[in-house]
Every structure is written in structure tokens, then in C-alpha cells.
Amino acid sequence: MIETSLFPYENHPYRLEFGEKKEKTICFFSCEEHLQKYLNRYKLDKRTIKIDYRDGEPTDASKKCKRSVEQKSKPKSDGSPSTVPKRKPKLDTTGNTTRNSKRKK
């Protein structure tokens, strides 16, 4: 079993350690999925990191963190859920506009 001082957080049994001796980074994770996401996101090489498990050995993927991922529905063309058409703002106004500065000659 690993020393308990390495795991100060009760709910985070996964510990990741990487980096140089002077600039060592230590991260804690609540489940293996979060650890794997972090490794993939930052493209960390498994040869240069050290992973410790509070219980001694890695377990199978935790079932408490697994969620069914639903596909996001496609947005409507105008992005609005209402059936009333949007009022489009005029970009080029040709009406009378007041100017605060003098015209160049």
C-alpha cells in the first residue's frame, strides 16, 4: 500500500506526477477516466510520468464516473427555438445620421 501522505484528498485516489525535479507537477483525480482525459488533453508521454494509486494497483474503469453521452441535437437554421422569424438589423443605414466631427475638405 502507498503512503497515505501522498494522497491528502480522500475522494481522489489517483495521483499523477510529472515534470523536472525543480518544476514537478502533481495532480489528483477522482477516477481513471479523468486521469486519461488529462493525459490525452496535454499529450503526456507515459514514459515520463508517474501514476500512483492509493489502493496499490489500478482498478477497472470506475462505474461512478461513466455517463451515457447523448448526441447534441442539430441547431435550427437561425439558432432560435421560437417560431417567430427574427428581425434582422440593418447594417448600412442610409438615413440621416448626425456627425460629431467636421468633414474633411
N, C-alpha and C positions, 0 to 999 in steps of 0.2 A: 504494500500500500504506500502511496506517495505521502510525503509530509504534509500535514494539514495547513501549515503556514503558507504554502504555495497557493492555496485556494481560500482566500479570505471571504468569498461570496458563497453562501450556502446553495443558492439556486443556479450556480454556474460551474458545472463540473468539468468543463473543457478549458484548457489553458494553452494558449499559443504564444510562443516566444520566438522572436526573430530579430535580426539586425546585428550590427557590430557590438563589441563589448562595451564601448563608450556610449553608443546610441541604441541600446537594446529596447525593443518594444514588446510589451506584454499585454495580451488581450484575453478576456474571459468570455465564454459563450455558454448559453443555456442548453443548446442542443447541437448535435453534429451537423444538422442542415445549415445552421447559421455559420458554423465554422467553415463548411465547404463553400458557402456563398462568399465569405470573406476571402478565402484563398483564391477563388475564381475571379472575384472582382479586382483584386490587386495583383493577380498573376504571380503569386508567391511560389517559388520553387520548393518542392517538398524535400529537397536535399539540404536546403539552407535554413529550415525551420525546425522547431522542436515543439511537439504537441504532447501534453501531459493530460492524463485522465485521472480524476480524483479517485475513481474506483479501481484504478490499476490498469485495466485493459479497455479498449474501445468496445462499445456495445453496438448492437444493430441499431439502425436508424430509429430514433425516438418517435413514438406514435403521437405524443402530445403536440409536437410542432407541425405535423403533417396536416395540410389543409387541402381541400379539393379546390383546384384553381378553375374558376369559371372563365370562359371566354368573354371578353368585353364585347358588348353589342356595338354594331356599327352606328356612328352618329348620323343623324339626318343631314341632308344637304346644307341647311342653314345653321345647324347646331342648336336649334331651339326646339324644346319639346312641345311648344304651343302650335296650334293650327293656324293662328293669325299670322299673315305674312309680315315680315319685318319692314319697317320704314327705313329706306336707305338714305343715309345722309348725303347731301350734295357736297362734292369735293371742290368743284370750281364754282364759286359764287360770282355771278355776273352783275349782281345788284349793286346798289350804291353802298360803297364802303367808305368809312371815314379814315383819313390818314393823319397820323400824328407828325409825320416828318414832311419836309418840303420836297417837291420833285426835283430831280437833277435836271440841269439845263443842257 
